[in-house]
Amino acid sequence: MHNIVLCMSRPTHIRFSLFSFAVPLVVVLSLFASNSYFVFATDSEKNIKPIISVDWLLKSKRENYLIIDVRDLKDYLQEHIENAIHIPIENTFNQKGDTTRIAPIYQVQTFLSAVGVNNSDYIIIYDNGDFKNAAHFFWLLETYNHKKVSVLGGGYPGWIKNKGPVTTEIKKRPTSKYIASISSHSIATKLTTRLAIENTNTLILDSRSHEEYSGLSSKARRKGHIPKSINIPWNENLVANEKNNSVKSTSDLETIYSSINKDKEVIAYCNRGKQSAVTYLIMRNMGYKVSIYDGGWLEWGNDPALPVINLVR
């Protein structure tokens, strides 16, 4: 029997995130079947920034990193950052169950092993510049306890703008044996989110649009938002440019999140997880303790047993 060491710095999430009914059973079973374990981050890992700049990567020894392109395959084949491998963003979603939910642990281990990802790799992810795909991949890797991962600010358009080297060569790595484990710090469930409504130490953040939050529109059967949640749409974190988005300045972001105490735990949600992943990435980069409610509004808004606030009634 292998020992399982749990990091107990955030007991509320550990108590429910791993074992509540909202987490697919196969994820829980796979945790024990994988012979994996939770480990504490080293000092060097703690110094890794969730968002790194194009300039930083240009000046670094890129052979020391595993660069992952999560754009459409046709874009990758046309041209990509030198030495980057391609992984489809849909791999981050459950492909054999509810396709709006995060990929289960066995699926993650399979597709990461197939392209040669190792647990020790420092991974840098980029997308087409809108941050949603790169942020979702970042969240998946952190949820499954990958210790060294960052997102390239500005994405591929930012790389091109700064004349970074590109290629059409397809990078292939030998297959690996990737071992994943679940980090309860990064993922919340229906149960933990429901309990958070009554928990003054936890804040729920709705990353959807103002229209969806208020109840004017919805992708679920019901309209509105989770009680006591605040609304900061995901795109308010970014400056929209002609070809790509860029993260707003530190001062602008501090103003946007000024009402949120960094001592609180934050649960972010949207519909499918991409928008809240941008919120997750930005808040992680700012030093917040944040997780994503995996079921999101598509689960909550379709469950009549759960409370909803509709501002337009």
C-alpha positions in Angstrom: 0.0 0.0 0.0 1.4 3.4 -1.0 1.2 6.2 1.4 -1.0 9.2 0.4 0.2 12.6 1.9 -2.5 15.3 1.8 -1.6 19.0 2.1 -3.9 20.2 4.8 -3.4 23.9 4.4 -6.9 24.4 3.1 -9.1 21.9 5.0 -12.5 23.0 3.7 -11.7 22.1 0.2 -9.9 18.8 1.1 -12.9 17.7 3.1 -15.3 17.9 0.3 -13.6 18.4 -3.1 -12.1 15.0 -3.3 -15.0 12.9 -2.1 -18.3 14.8 -2.7 -20.8 13.4 -5.1 -20.1 16.1 -7.6 -16.6 14.8 -8.4 -16.8 11.9 -11.0 -16.2 8.7 -9.2 -13.6 7.6 -11.7 -11.5 10.6 -10.7 -11.5 9.6 -7.1 -10.8 5.9 -7.9 -8.0 6.8 -10.3 -6.3 8.9 -7.6 -5.7 5.7 -5.6 -5.1 3.5 -8.5 -2.4 5.7 -10.0 0.0 5.1 -7.0 0.4 8.9 -7.0 0.7 11.2 -4.0 0.6 14.8 -3.1 3.8 16.7 -2.6 4.8 20.1 -1.4 6.2 22.7 -3.8 9.9 23.4 -3.7 11.1 27.0 -3.3 12.0 27.1 -7.0 8.6 26.0 -8.0 7.0 28.6 -5.7 8.9 31.3 -7.7 7.4 30.3 -11.0 5.0 32.9 -12.3 1.6 31.8 -13.7 2.0 34.4 -16.5 5.3 35.0 -18.2 6.1 37.6 -20.9 7.2 37.0 -24.4 10.4 39.0 -23.6 11.2 36.7 -20.7 10.8 33.6 -22.9 12.9 35.2 -25.7 15.7 35.8 -23.3 15.5 32.3 -21.7 17.0 29.0 -22.7 13.9 27.6 -24.4 15.3 24.1 -24.6 14.8 24.0 -20.8 11.0 24.3 -21.2 8.3 22.2 -22.7 6.2 24.6 -24.9 2.7 23.5 -25.6 0.5 25.0 -28.4 -3.2 24.7 -27.7 -4.5 26.5 -30.8 -6.4 24.8 -33.5 -4.3 22.0 -35.2 -4.4 23.7 -38.6 -2.8 26.8 -37.1 -0.1 24.8 -35.4 0.6 22.9 -38.7 0.8 26.2 -40.5 3.4 27.7 -38.1 4.2 27.6 -34.4 6.8 28.5 -31.8 10.1 26.7 -32.3 10.1 23.3 -30.5 6.5 23.6 -29.4 4.3 20.5 -29.3 0.5 20.5 -30.0 -2.2 19.3 -27.6 -5.9 19.9 -28.6 -7.8 22.0 -26.0 -10.7 19.5 -26.0 -8.3 17.0 -24.3 -8.8 19.1 -21.2 -12.6 18.2 -21.1 -14.2 14.8 -20.3 -14.4 13.0 -23.6 -16.4 10.0 -22.4 -19.0 11.6 -20.1 -20.1 15.2 -19.5 -18.0 17.0 -22.0 -18.4 20.3 -20.1 -16.5 18.9 -17.2 -12.7 18.6 -16.6 -11.0 15.6 -18.0 -10.7 12.7 -15.5 -7.3 11.7 -14.2 -6.9 8.6 -16.4 -7.6 10.7 -19.5 -5.1 13.3 -18.5 -2.4 10.7 -17.8 -3.1 9.1 -21.2 -2.9 12.1 -23.4 0.1 13.7 -21.6 2.0 10.4 -21.7 1.2 10.0 -25.4 3.0 13.3 -26.3 5.9 12.7 -23.9 5.1 15.1 -21.0 7.1 14.4 -17.9 6.1 15.4 -14.3 9.4 17.3 -14.0 8.8 19.5 -17.1 8.4 23.2 -16.8 5.5 23.7 -19.1 4.7 27.0 -20.9 1.4 27.2 -22.7 0.2 29.5 -25.4 -2.9 30.0 -27.5 -4.2 32.4 -30.1 -4.1 35.3 -27.7 -7.6 35.3 -26.1 -6.2 33.4 -23.0 -9.2 31.1 -22.6 -7.7 27.9 -24.0 -4.3 28.5 -22.4 -5.8 29.4 -19.1 -8.0 26.2 -19.1 -5.0 24.1 -19.8 -3.1 25.8 -17.0 -6.0 25.1 -14.6 -6.1 21.5 -15.6 -2.4 21.0 -15.0 -2.6 22.7 -11.6 -5.7 20.7 -10.7 -3.7 17.5 -11.4 -0.8 18.8 -9.4 1.7 19.7 -12.1 4.2 21.8 -10.2 5.8 23.9 -13.0 3.5 25.6 -15.5 3.0 29.1 -16.9 1.0 30.8 -19.6 2.7 33.0 -22.3 1.2 36.5 -22.0 0.1 37.7 -25.4 0.0 34.2 -26.9 1.2 33.4 -30.4 0.3 36.9 -31.8 2.6 38.4 -29.1 5.4 36.1 -30.1 5.1 37.0 -33.7 4.9 40.7 -32.9 8.2 40.4 -31.0 9.8 38.4 -33.9 10.1 35.2 -31.9 11.5 32.2 -33.9 8.8 30.0 -35.6 8.8 26.8 -37.5 6.7 24.3 -39.4 8.6 21.4 -38.0 6.6 19.0 -36.0 8.2 18.4 -32.6 7.9 14.8 -31.3 8.9 13.5 -28.0 9.3 9.8 -26.8 6.2 8.7 -24.9 6.4 9.0 -21.1 4.7 7.6 -18.0 2.9 10.7 -16.6 1.5 10.3 -13.1 -1.2 12.7 -12.1 -2.7 13.4 -8.7 -5.6 15.7 -7.6 -5.0 19.0 -6.0 -8.1 20.0 -4.0 -6.7 23.6 -4.0 -7.8 24.2 -7.6 -11.2 22.5 -8.0 -14.5 23.1 -6.3 -17.7 20.9 -6.5 -21.4 21.5 -6.3 -21.2 20.7 -2.6 -18.3 22.9 -1.7 -19.9 25.8 -3.7 -23.2 25.3 -2.0 -21.5 25.3 1.4 -19.5 28.4 0.4 -22.7 30.5 0.2 -22.9 30.3 4.0 -19.1 30.5 4.6 -17.9 34.1 5.3 -14.3 33.0 4.6 -15.1 32.0 1.0 -16.2 34.3 -1.9 -18.0 33.1 -5.0 -17.1 34.9 -8.2 -19.2 34.7 -11.4 -17.0 35.2 -14.5 -19.8 35.3 -17.0 -21.2 38.4 -18.6 -23.3 41.0 -16.8 -26.3 39.9 -18.8 -26.0 36.3 -17.7 -25.3 37.2 -14.1 -28.4 39.5 -13.9 -30.7 36.9 -15.5 -31.2 38.5 -18.9 -29.7 35.4 -20.7 -28.6 31.9 -19.7 -27.1 28.8 -21.2 -28.9 26.7 -18.6 -32.7 26.2 -18.0 -32.7 28.8 -15.2 -31.4 32.3 -15.3 -29.5 34.3 -12.7 -26.5 33.6 -10.5 -25.4 31.7 -7.4 -26.5 33.5 -4.3 -23.9 35.9 -2.7 -21.7 35.6 -5.8 -20.1 38.8 -7.2 -19.7 39.4 -10.9 -16.4 40.2 -12.6 -16.7 39.2 -16.2 -13.6 37.3 -17.5 -12.8 39.8 -20.2 -12.6 42.7 -17.8 -9.1 41.2 -16.9 -7.9 41.9 -20.4 -7.2 44.7 -22.9 -8.7 43.7 -26.3 -6.3 44.4 -29.1 -6.7 43.9 -32.9 -5.1 40.5 -33.0 -4.8 39.3 -29.4 -5.7 40.2 -25.8 -3.2 41.4 -23.2 -3.5 41.4 -19.4 -4.4 44.7 -17.9 -1.8 46.5 -15.8 -1.2 45.5 -12.2 -2.8 48.8 -11.0 -5.9 48.2 -13.1 -6.3 44.7 -11.9 -5.8 45.7 -8.3 -8.6 48.2 -8.7 -10.9 45.5 -10.2 -10.2 43.1 -7.4 -9.9 45.7 -4.6 -13.0 44.5 -2.8 -11.7 40.9 -2.5 -9.4 40.2 0.5 -6.5 37.9 -0.2 -7.2 36.1 3.0 -10.4 34.7 1.5 -10.7 31.7 -0.7 -12.3 32.4 -4.0 -14.5 30.0 -6.1 -14.8 31.1 -9.7 -17.4 29.8 -12.1 -18.8 30.4 -15.6 -20.6 28.0 -18.0 -18.1 25.5 -19.3 -14.9 26.5 -17.5 -12.9 28.5 -20.0 -14.0 32.0 -18.9 -13.5 31.2 -15.2 -10.1 29.7 -16.1 -9.0 33.2 -17.2 -10.2 34.6 -13.9 -8.3 31.7 -12.1 -5.1 32.5 -14.1 -5.2 36.2 -13.4 -6.0 35.8 -9.7 -3.4 33.1 -9.3 -0.9 35.6 -10.8 -2.0 38.2 -8.3 -1.5 35.9 -5.3 -5.1 34.9 -4.6 -6.3 31.5 -3.3 -8.7 30.5 -6.0 -10.4 27.4 -7.4 -12.9 26.7 -10.2 -16.3 25.2 -9.7 -16.1 22.5 -12.3 -19.8 22.0 -12.8 -20.3 25.8 -13.3 -23.6 27.4 -14.3 -24.5 24.5 -16.6 -24.8 22.3 -13.6 -26.1 24.8 -11.1 -28.6 26.4 -13.4 -30.1 23.1 -14.4 -30.5 21.8 -10.8 -33.9 23.0 -9.4 -32.8 22.0 -5.9 -30.1 24.7 -5.8 -30.8 28.4 -5.0 -30.7 31.0 -7.7 -30.8 34.9 -7.6 -32.4 36.5 -10.7 -32.1 40.3 -10.7 -34.6 40.9 -13.5 -37.7 39.2 -12.0 
